[in-house]
Amino acid sequence: GDPNTMSKEAGAAVLPHVQHVVLVLSGKGGVGKSTVATQIATALVREGKKVGLLDVDLCGPSIPRMLGLQEGTVHQCAEGWVPVFADRDQHLSVMSIGFLLGTADDPVVWRGPKKTGMIQQFLSQVAWGELDYLIVDTPPGTSDEHLAVVESLRGYKPDGAVLVTTPQGVALNDVRREASFCKKAKIPILGVVENMSGYVCPHCSEEVNVFSAGGGERLAEETGVPFLGKIPIDPRLGAALDAGEPFLEKFPESEVFAVVARIVKPLLELPAR
């Protein structure tokens, strides 16, 4: 049969209780995509939503560390793998390849088909239960392998993708590729987030543009997609993620908090699927 119709049926069967699926994409590594994915997920939880965070960045699964879940273990139930809860209220459930590796330092060296197979398994065998949002942290890049991941996600009818970039021109070129990649894969683009956009002094709150400024906004104009916001460099964010501490909870007065709240606003307004 046609793989697309098969994946649609599989998608309906696997994620029947998931209201919205949002992909977080970037044209290359090192732009803080996982940071943005975790902050989006925790901001949605703060809005009272039940959220799943799926880490399919198989080469560098960093989400368990960012959420303080390195000790997390995945159990199996009749419906498949049970995700790890990141909070007492069980509003944020997390599934990562990191939970299946022996130690955090184990390298993941898988080639093409094996990787795609693992991702398919991830998608079809996690018992998410009822979720308002499933946020998917995808591998960076626009290679064939990346296309395979995104195509395997298309059957789950994602609401769209959030593209993460940094202000430099080089990163913007990657996102341009990513934007045309999304068009090819028929995934709507919800908007662009510019990460590491200027350094906010923790003492006087003045912002300094370490890199060039405004690239993400120019890119959004050029590609005709919404610009969701600029997340500044805040040393406290890096420290919180390294320690696995909830940044948004600890620093509600920060500029990062305000920007992330703006970024999730359109996600909260998505029409029912």
KOLLUM-884271 format. One record per residue: residue in one letter; x, y, z of N, C-alpha, C, CB in turn. Coordinates in steps of 0.2 Angstrom, whole numbers, padded with zeros to 4 digits, always signed. Glycine has a CB too. Example, Ala and Ser with C-alpha at 12.3 -4.5 7.8 and 13.67 -1.06 7.14 Angstrom:
2
A+0066-0028+0039+0062-0022+0039+0066-0016+0039+0057-0022+0045;S+0064-0011+0035+0068-0005+0036+0064+0000+0039+0070-0003+0029;
This chain:
273
G+0004-0006+0000+0000+0000+0000+0004+0006+0000-0005+0000+0006;D+0001+0012-0001+0004+0018-0001+0007+0020+0006+0000+0024-0003;P+0014+0021+0007+0016+0022+0014+0013+0028+0018+0024+0023+0014;N+0011+0033+0014+0008+0039+0017+0001+0037+0020+0006+0044+0012;T-0003+0033+0017-0009+0031+0020-0008+0026+0026-0014+0027+0015;M-0003+0022+0025-0002+0017+0031+0000+0021+0037+0004+0012+0029;S+0005+0026+0036+0007+0030+0041+0001+0034+0044+0013+0035+0039;K-0003+0037+0040-0009+0040+0043-0013+0036+0048-0013+0043+0037;E-0014+0030+0045-0018+0025+0050-0014+0024+0056-0020+0018+0046;A-0008+0023+0055-0003+0021+0061-0004+0027+0066+0004+0020+0059;G-0003+0033+0063-0003+0039+0067-0009+0040+0071-0002+0045+0062;A-0015+0039+0067-0021+0039+0071-0022+0034+0077-0027+0038+0066;A-0019+0028+0075-0019+0023+0080-0015+0024+0086-0018+0016+0077;V-0009+0027+0085-0004+0028+0090-0005+0034+0094+0003+0029+0087;L-0007+0040+0091-0008+0046+0095-0015+0048+0095-0003+0052+0091;P-0019+0044+0097-0027+0046+0096-0028+0051+0101-0031+0040+0097;H-0024+0052+0107-0026+0056+0112-0021+0062+0113-0026+0052+0119;V-0018+0063+0107-0013+0069+0107-0017+0075+0103-0006+0067+0104;Q-0018+0080+0106-0021+0086+0103-0017+0089+0097-0024+0091+0108;H-0011+0091+0099-0006+0095+0095+0001+0092+0094-0006+0102+0097;V+0003+0091+0088+0010+0089+0088+0014+0095+0084+0011+0082+0083;V+0020+0097+0088+0024+0102+0086+0031+0100+0085+0023+0109+0090;L+0034+0101+0079+0041+0099+0078+0046+0105+0079+0042+0096+0071;V+0051+0104+0082+0056+0109+0083+0062+0107+0079+0059+0110+0091;L+0064+0112+0074+0069+0110+0069+0074+0115+0068+0065+0109+0062;S+0080+0113+0066+0085+0118+0065+0089+0115+0059+0090+0120+0071;G+0092+0120+0055+0096+0118+0049+0103+0115+0051+0097+0123+0044;K+0105+0116+0057+0112+0114+0059+0112+0113+0067+0118+0118+0057;G+0117+0110+0069+0117+0109+0077+0120+0115+0080+0122+0103+0078;G+0120+0116+0086+0123+0121+0090+0119+0128+0090+0130+0123+0087;V+0113+0127+0088+0109+0134+0089+0104+0134+0095+0105+0135+0082;G+0105+0129+0099+0101+0128+0105+0094+0126+0104+0101+0135+0108;K+0093+0121+0099+0086+0119+0097+0083+0115+0103+0087+0114+0091;S+0087+0111+0107+0085+0107+0112+0083+0112+0118+0090+0102+0115;T+0087+0117+0119+0085+0122+0124+0078+0125+0123+0091+0128+0124;V+0077+0127+0116+0071+0130+0115+0065+0125+0115+0071+0133+0107;A+0066+0119+0114+0061+0114+0114+0059+0113+0122+0064+0107+0111;T+0064+0112+0126+0062+0111+0133+0059+0117+0136+0069+0110+0137;Q+0061+0124+0134+0058+0129+0137+0050+0130+0134+0061+0136+0135;I+0049+0128+0128+0042+0128+0125+0038+0123+0129+0042+0126+0117;A+0041+0117+0130+0037+0112+0134+0035+0114+0141+0041+0105+0134;T+0040+0117+0144+0039+0119+0151+0034+0125+0152+0046+0121+0155;A+0035+0130+0147+0030+0135+0147+0023+0133+0145+0032+0140+0141;L+0022+0128+0141+0015+0125+0140+0013+0122+0146+0015+0120+0134;V+0017+0119+0150+0015+0115+0156+0013+0121+0161+0021+0111+0159;R+0016+0126+0161+0015+0132+0166+0008+0135+0164+0020+0138+0165;E+0006+0134+0158-0001+0136+0156-0006+0131+0157-0001+0138+0148;G-0004+0126+0161-0009+0121+0163-0010+0115+0158-0016+0124+0164;K-0006+0115+0153-0007+0109+0148-0003+0103+0150-0004+0112+0141;K-0005+0097+0147-0002+0091+0148+0003+0090+0142-0006+0085+0149;V+0009+0089+0143+0014+0090+0137+0019+0084+0137+0018+0096+0138;G+0020+0081+0131+0025+0076+0130+0031+0079+0126+0022+0070+0126;L+0037+0077+0128+0043+0080+0125+0047+0074+0122+0047+0084+0129;L+0047+0073+0115+0050+0067+0112+0057+0070+0109+0046+0064+0107;D+0062+0067+0112+0069+0068+0110+0071+0063+0105+0074+0069+0116;V+0071+0065+0098+0073+0060+0093+0080+0063+0090+0068+0059+0088;D+0083+0067+0094+0090+0069+0091+0095+0064+0093+0092+0076+0094;L+0095+0059+0089+0098+0053+0091+0106+0054+0092+0097+0047+0086;C+0109+0059+0089+0116+0059+0090+0118+0063+0096+0119+0063+0084;G+0114+0067+0099+0116+0070+0105+0110+0072+0109+0119+0077+0103;P+0107+0066+0113+0101+0067+0117+0103+0071+0123+0098+0060+0118;S+0101+0078+0123+0103+0082+0129+0097+0083+0133+0106+0088+0126;I+0091+0082+0131+0085+0084+0135+0085+0080+0142+0079+0082+0131;P+0087+0074+0143+0087+0071+0150+0091+0076+0155+0089+0064+0150;R+0097+0078+0153+0101+0082+0157+0098+0089+0158+0108+0083+0154;M+0095+0092+0153+0092+0098+0154+0086+0098+0159+0090+0101+0147;L+0083+0092+0160+0077+0092+0164+0079+0088+0170+0071+0089+0160;G+0085+0087+0172+0087+0083+0178+0085+0076+0178+0085+0087+0184;L+0084+0073+0172+0081+0066+0172+0087+0061+0170+0076+0066+0167;Q+0093+0062+0171+0098+0057+0169+0097+0051+0172+0105+0060+0171;E+0094+0050+0178+0093+0044+0181+0086+0041+0179+0093+0045+0189;G+0083+0044+0174+0076+0042+0172+0077+0035+0169+0073+0046+0167;T+0072+0030+0170+0072+0024+0167+0065+0023+0164+0074+0018+0172;V+0066+0019+0158+0059+0018+0154+0057+0011+0155+0061+0019+0146;H+0051+0011+0157+0048+0004+0158+0043+0002+0152+0044+0004+0165;Q+0042-0004+0152+0037-0006+0147+0030-0008+0150+0040-0012+0142;C+0025-0006+0146+0018-0008+0148+0015-0011+0142+0014-0002+0151;A+0009-0013+0142+0006-0017+0137+0006-0012+0131-0002-0019+0138;E+0005-0005+0132+0005-0001+0126+0011+0001+0123+0001+0005+0128;G+0017-0001+0126+0023+0001+0124+0028+0004+0130+0023+0006+0118;W+0032+0008+0128+0037+0012+0133+0033+0017+0137+0043+0015+0129;V+0034+0017+0143+0031+0022+0147+0036+0028+0148+0029+0019+0154;P+0034+0034+0146+0039+0040+0146+0040+0041+0154+0036+0046+0143;V+0046+0045+0154+0048+0047+0161+0044+0054+0163+0056+0048+0162;F+0042+0055+0169+0038+0061+0171+0044+0066+0174+0033+0060+0176;A+0043+0072+0172+0048+0077+0174+0046+0081+0180+0050+0082+0168;D+0039+0080+0181+0037+0084+0187+0032+0080+0191+0033+0091+0184;R+0031+0082+0197+0027+0079+0202+0019+0078+0200+0027+0082+0209;D+0017+0083+0196+0010+0083+0194+0009+0079+0188+0007+0090+0193;Q+0015+0076+0185+0015+0072+0179+0011+0076+0173+0011+0065+0180;H+0013+0082+0172+0011+0086+0167+0016+0086+0161+0009+0093+0169;L+0022+0084+0163+0027+0084+0157+0030+0077+0157+0033+0090+0159;S+0029+0074+0152+0032+0067+0151+0037+0067+0145+0026+0062+0149;V+0042+0064+0146+0048+0064+0142+0050+0057+0139+0054+0068+0146;M+0052+0057+0133+0055+0051+0130+0061+0053+0126+0050+0047+0126;S+0067+0049+0128+0073+0051+0124+0077+0045+0123+0077+0056+0128;I+0081+0045+0118+0085+0039+0117+0090+0039+0123+0089+0040+0110;G+0091+0045+0126+0096+0045+0131+0094+0040+0137+0096+0052+0134;F+0088+0039+0138+0086+0034+0143+0088+0027+0141+0078+0035+0144;L+0089+0026+0135+0090+0019+0133+0097+0017+0132+0086+0017+0126;L+0102+0022+0133+0109+0021+0133+0111+0019+0140+0112+0028+0130;G+0117+0016+0139+0120+0013+0146+0122+0019+0150+0126+0009+0144;T+0126+0024+0148+0128+0030+0151+0127+0036+0147+0136+0029+0154;A+0127+0041+0150+0126+0048+0146+0132+0049+0141+0126+0054+0151;D+0138+0045+0142+0143+0046+0138+0144+0042+0132+0150+0046+0142;D+0139+0037+0132+0139+0032+0127+0138+0036+0120+0134+0026+0128;P+0142+0034+0115+0141+0038+0109+0135+0034+0105+0147+0038+0104;V+0131+0038+0101+0126+0034+0097+0129+0034+0090+0119+0038+0098;V+0131+0029+0088+0134+0029+0081+0129+0024+0077+0141+0027+0080;W+0124+0026+0074+0120+0022+0070+0120+0025+0063+0112+0022+0073;R+0118+0021+0059+0118+0023+0052+0111+0023+0049+0123+0018+0047;G+0110+0027+0044+0103+0028+0041+0098+0024+0043+0104+0027+0034;P+0097+0018+0040+0090+0014+0041+0089+0012+0048+0091+0008+0036;K+0095+0011+0052+0094+0009+0059+0091+0014+0063+0101+0006+0062;K+0094+0020+0061+0091+0026+0064+0084+0028+0063+0096+0032+0062;T+0082+0027+0057+0075+0029+0055+0071+0024+0058+0074+0028+0047;G+0073+0017+0058+0069+0012+0062+0068+0013+0069+0073+0005+0061;M+0073+0016+0072+0073+0018+0079+0068+0023+0080+0080+0020+0082;I+0068+0028+0076+0064+0034+0077+0056+0032+0076+0065+0039+0072;Q+0055+0027+0071+0049+0025+0069+0046+0021+0076+0049+0020+0063;Q+0051+0017+0079+0049+0013+0085+0047+0018+0090+0054+0009+0087;F+0051+0023+0091+0050+0028+0096+0043+0031+0095+0055+0034+0095;L+0041+0033+0089+0035+0036+0087+0029+0031+0089+0034+0038+0080;S+0030+0025+0087+0024+0020+0087+0023+0017+0094+0024+0016+0081;Q+0029+0017+0098+0028+0013+0104+0029+0016+0110+0034+0007+0103;V+0028+0023+0110+0028+0026+0117+0020+0027+0119+0031+0033+0116;A+0019+0025+0125+0012+0026+0128+0011+0033+0131+0011+0020+0133;W+0010+0038+0127+0009+0045+0129+0003+0046+0133+0009+0049+0123;G-0002+0042+0132-0009+0044+0135-0011+0050+0133-0007+0044+0143;E-0015+0054+0137-0019+0060+0135-0014+0066+0135-0025+0061+0139;L-0013+0069+0129-0008+0075+0129-0012+0081+0126-0002+0073+0126;D-0010+0087+0128-0012+0093+0124-0007+0094+0119-0013+0099+0129;Y-0001+0093+0120+0004+0094+0115+0010+0089+0116+0007+0101+0117;L+0012+0087+0110+0018+0083+0109+0023+0087+0106+0017+0076+0106;I+0029+0089+0109+0034+0093+0106+0040+0088+0104+0037+0098+0111;V+0042+0088+0098+0047+0084+0095+0053+0087+0094+0044+0080+0089;D+0058+0086+0097+0065+0089+0096+0069+0084+0091+0069+0089+0103;T+0069+0087+0085+0072+0083+0079+0079+0083+0078+0068+0085+0073;P+0082+0079+0075+0090+0079+0073+0091+0086+0069+0093+0073+0070;P+0096+0089+0070+0098+0095+0066+0100+0093+0059+0103+0100+0069;G+0098+0097+0054+0101+0096+0047+0095+0096+0042+0105+0090+0047;T+0097+0095+0036+0092+0094+0031+0094+0089+0026+0092+0101+0026;S+0098+0084+0029+0100+0078+0025+0094+0073+0024+0106+0074+0029;D+0096+0068+0020+0091+0063+0018+0088+0060+0025+0094+0057+0014;E+0093+0059+0030+0091+0055+0036+0086+0060+0039+0097+0054+0040;H+0087+0066+0039+0082+0071+0042+0076+0071+0038+0085+0078+0042;L+0076+0070+0032+0070+0070+0028+0066+0064+0030+0071+0070+0020;A+0069+0058+0031+0066+0052+0033+0063+0053+0040+0071+0046+0034;V+0066+0057+0044+0063+0058+0051+0056+0062+0050+0068+0061+0056;V+0057+0067+0046+0051+0072+0046+0046+0068+0042+0053+0078+0042;E+0048+0064+0037+0042+0061+0033+0039+0056+0037+0045+0057+0027;S+0043+0052+0042+0040+0047+0046+0035+0051+0051+0045+0043+0050;L+0036+0058+0052+0032+0061+0057+0025+0064+0053+0036+0067+0060;R+0026+0064+0047+0020+0067+0043+0014+0064+0044+0022+0068+0036;G+0014+0057+0045+0008+0053+0046+0005+0055+0053+0010+0046+0046;Y+0008+0058+0057+0005+0060+0063+0002+0067+0063+0010+0060+0069;K+0001+0070+0057-0002+0076+0055+0001+0082+0060-0009+0075+0056;P+0007+0083+0060+0009+0089+0065+0006+0095+0063+0017+0089+0064;D+0005+0099+0068+0002+0106+0067+0007+0110+0063+0000+0109+0074;G+0013+0109+0064+0018+0113+0061+0025+0112+0064+0016+0120+0060;A+0030+0116+0062+0037+0116+0064+0039+0123+0067+0042+0114+0059;V+0042+0123+0072+0046+0130+0075+0053+0129+0072+0045+0131+0082;L+0055+0134+0069+0062+0134+0066+0067+0138+0071+0063+0136+0059;V+0072+0135+0073+0077+0138+0078+0083+0140+0074+0078+0134+0084;T+0085+0147+0075+0091+0149+0072+0095+0154+0076+0090+0153+0065;T+0101+0156+0075+0105+0161+0079+0105+0167+0074+0111+0158+0081;P+0108+0173+0076+0108+0178+0072+0113+0178+0066+0109+0184+0076;Q+0118+0174+0067+0123+0175+0061+0120+0173+0055+0129+0171+0063;G+0123+0176+0049+0121+0174+0042+0121+0167+0041+0125+0178+0038;V+0126+0164+0043+0128+0156+0041+0122+0152+0044+0134+0154+0045;A+0120+0153+0050+0114+0149+0053+0108+0151+0049+0113+0151+0060;L+0107+0157+0047+0101+0159+0043+0101+0155+0036+0101+0167+0042;N+0106+0154+0033+0106+0150+0027+0104+0143+0028+0113+0150+0024;D+0106+0141+0034+0103+0134+0035+0096+0134+0036+0107+0131+0042;V+0093+0139+0039+0086+0139+0041+0082+0140+0034+0084+0145+0046;R+0085+0144+0030+0082+0145+0023+0081+0138+0020+0087+0149+0018;R+0087+0134+0020+0086+0127+0018+0080+0123+0021+0093+0123+0018;E+0080+0124+0028+0075+0121+0032+0068+0123+0030+0076+0123+0039;A+0067+0129+0028+0061+0132+0026+0059+0129+0020+0061+0140+0026;S+0063+0128+0015+0061+0125+0009+0060+0117+0010+0066+0126+0003;F+0064+0115+0014+0064+0108+0016+0057+0106+0019+0069+0106+0022;C+0054+0111+0023+0047+0110+0026+0042+0110+0021+0046+0115+0032;K+0043+0115+0016+0038+0115+0010+0038+0109+0007+0040+0121+0006;K+0044+0106+0005+0045+0099+0002+0041+0094+0006+0052+0097+0001;A+0042+0094+0012+0040+0089+0017+0032+0090+0018+0044+0088+0023;K+0030+0096+0016+0023+0098+0017+0021+0099+0024+0018+0093+0014;I+0026+0101+0028+0025+0103+0035+0024+0110+0036+0031+0100+0040;P+0018+0113+0038+0018+0120+0039+0023+0123+0044+0011+0122+0042;I+0025+0129+0043+0030+0132+0048+0026+0137+0052+0036+0136+0044;L+0026+0136+0059+0023+0140+0063+0026+0146+0065+0022+0136+0070;G+0033+0146+0064+0037+0152+0065+0044+0151+0066+0034+0156+0070;V+0048+0157+0066+0055+0156+0067+0057+0159+0074+0059+0160+0062;V+0061+0156+0078+0064+0158+0084+0071+0160+0083+0063+0153+0090;E+0073+0166+0085+0081+0167+0085+0083+0167+0092+0082+0175+0082;N+0088+0162+0093+0091+0160+0099+0097+0163+0100+0091+0152+0101;M+0100+0164+0106+0106+0167+0108+0107+0174+0104+0112+0163+0105;S+0101+0178+0105+0101+0184+0102+0103+0190+0106+0094+0185+0099;G+0109+0192+0107+0111+0197+0111+0112+0194+0118+0106+0203+0111;Y+0117+0197+0122+0118+0195+0129+0115+0200+0134+0126+0195+0130;V+0111+0198+0138+0108+0202+0143+0113+0202+0150+0101+0200+0145;C+0115+0208+0152+0119+0208+0158+0115+0207+0164+0123+0215+0158;P+0117+0202+0168+0113+0200+0174+0113+0206+0179+0115+0194+0177;H+0117+0210+0179+0118+0216+0184+0113+0222+0182+0125+0218+0185;C+0114+0224+0175+0111+0230+0173+0105+0229+0168+0116+0235+0171;S+0105+0223+0166+0099+0221+0161+0100+0224+0154+0093+0223+0164;E+0106+0227+0153+0107+0230+0146+0109+0224+0141+0113+0235+0146;E+0106+0225+0135+0107+0220+0130+0113+0222+0125+0101+0218+0127;V+0118+0217+0124+0123+0218+0119+0122+0213+0114+0130+0218+0123;N+0123+0215+0108+0122+0210+0102+0129+0207+0101+0120+0214+0096;V+0130+0201+0103+0137+0198+0103+0138+0196+0095+0137+0191+0107;F+0132+0194+0092+0133+0192+0085+0129+0198+0082+0129+0185+0084;S+0128+0197+0075+0124+0202+0072+0117+0202+0074+0124+0201+0064;A+0113+0207+0073+0106+0207+0076+0101+0206+0070+0105+0213+0080;G+0095+0204+0072+0089+0205+0067+0089+0200+0062+0089+0211+0065;G+0094+0195+0062+0094+0190+0056+0087+0186+0056+0099+0185+0056;G+0085+0184+0061+0079+0179+0062+0073+0183+0059+0078+0177+0069;E+0072+0190+0061+0067+0193+0058+0067+0194+0051+0066+0200+0062;R+0073+0196+0048+0074+0197+0041+0072+0190+0037+0081+0198+0039;L+0074+0185+0040+0073+0178+0037+0065+0177+0037+0076+0172+0041;A+0062+0178+0043+0055+0177+0043+0051+0181+0038+0052+0179+0050;E+0053+0188+0037+0050+0192+0032+0051+0189+0025+0053+0199+0032;E+0057+0187+0024+0059+0184+0017+0055+0178+0015+0067+0183+0017;T+0054+0173+0020+0051+0167+0019+0043+0168+0020+0054+0161+0023;G+0041+0173+0023+0034+0174+0024+0031+0170+0030+0030+0173+0018;V+0036+0168+0035+0033+0165+0040+0033+0169+0046+0037+0158+0041;P+0029+0168+0052+0029+0173+0057+0036+0172+0061+0024+0171+0062;F+0038+0178+0064+0044+0178+0068+0041+0178+0075+0048+0185+0067;L+0043+0173+0079+0040+0171+0086+0044+0175+0091+0040+0164+0087;G+0050+0176+0090+0054+0180+0096+0061+0179+0096+0051+0178+0102;K+0064+0183+0100+0072+0183+0101+0073+0181+0108+0075+0189+0099;I+0077+0175+0109+0079+0173+0116+0086+0175+0117+0078+0165+0117;P+0087+0180+0122+0094+0182+0123+0098+0177+0126+0093+0189+0127;I+0105+0178+0126+0109+0174+0130+0109+0176+0137+0117+0175+0127;D+0107+0172+0141+0106+0173+0149+0110+0167+0152+0099+0173+0151;P+0116+0169+0155+0120+0164+0158+0116+0160+0163+0126+0167+0162;R+0111+0163+0166+0107+0159+0171+0104+0153+0168+0102+0163+0175;L+0102+0154+0161+0098+0149+0158+0103+0143+0157+0095+0151+0151;G+0109+0144+0154+0114+0139+0153+0115+0135+0160+0120+0141+0150;A+0116+0139+0165+0118+0136+0172+0112+0131+0174+0119+0141+0177;A+0106+0134+0173+0100+0130+0175+0099+0124+0171+0093+0134+0174;L+0100+0124+0165+0100+0118+0161+0105+0113+0162+0100+0120+0153;D+0111+0115+0164+0117+0111+0166+0115+0107+0172+0123+0114+0166;A+0112+0111+0177+0110+0108+0183+0103+0104+0183+0110+0113+0188;G+0100+0104+0177+0093+0101+0177+0088+0105+0181+0094+0094+0179;E+0088+0111+0182+0084+0115+0186+0079+0119+0181+0087+0120+0190;P+0073+0120+0184+0067+0123+0180+0069+0131+0179+0060+0122+0183;F+0071+0133+0174+0073+0140+0173+0067+0145+0174+0077+0141+0166;L+0062+0143+0170+0056+0148+0170+0053+0149+0177+0051+0145+0165;E+0053+0143+0181+0051+0144+0188+0055+0148+0192+0050+0137+0191;K+0062+0148+0191+0066+0151+0195+0067+0159+0194+0073+0148+0195;F+0066+0160+0187+0067+0167+0185+0061+0170+0181+0074+0167+0181;P+0056+0170+0184+0050+0173+0180+0050+0180+0178+0043+0172+0185;E+0055+0184+0181+0056+0191+0179+0061+0192+0174+0058+0195+0185;S+0064+0186+0171+0069+0187+0166+0066+0188+0159+0073+0180+0165;E+0070+0191+0155+0068+0193+0148+0066+0186+0144+0074+0197+0144;V+0070+0181+0146+0069+0174+0143+0062+0172+0144+0074+0169+0145;F+0060+0173+0150+0053+0171+0152+0048+0174+0148+0052+0172+0160;A+0049+0181+0147+0044+0185+0143+0044+0183+0136+0046+0192+0144;V+0050+0181+0133+0050+0179+0126+0047+0173+0125+0058+0179+0124;V+0049+0168+0129+0046+0161+0129+0038+0161+0129+0049+0156+0134;A+0036+0166+0134+0028+0166+0134+0025+0169+0128+0026+0171+0140;R+0029+0173+0124+0027+0176+0118+0027+0170+0112+0031+0182+0115;I+0032+0166+0113+0033+0161+0108+0028+0155+0108+0040+0157+0109;V+0025+0154+0114+0020+0149+0115+0013+0151+0114+0021+0145+0122;K+0012+0158+0114+0006+0161+0113+0002+0158+0106+0006+0168+0112;P+0006+0158+0100+0002+0155+0094+0001+0148+0095+0007+0156+0088;L+0005+0144+0099+0004+0137+0100-0002+0136+0104+0010+0134+0103;L-0004+0140+0109-0010+0140+0113-0016+0141+0109-0009+0144+0119;E-0015+0145+0103-0021+0147+0099-0022+0142+0093-0020+0154+0096;L-0018+0137+0093-0019+0132+0087-0026+0129+0087-0014+0126+0087;P-0029+0129+0081-0036+0126+0081-0036+0119+0082-0039+0127+0074;A-0041+0116+0084-0041+0109+0086-0040+0105+0080-0048+0107+0089;R-0036+0099+0080-0035+0095+0074-0041+0091+0072-0029+0091+0075;
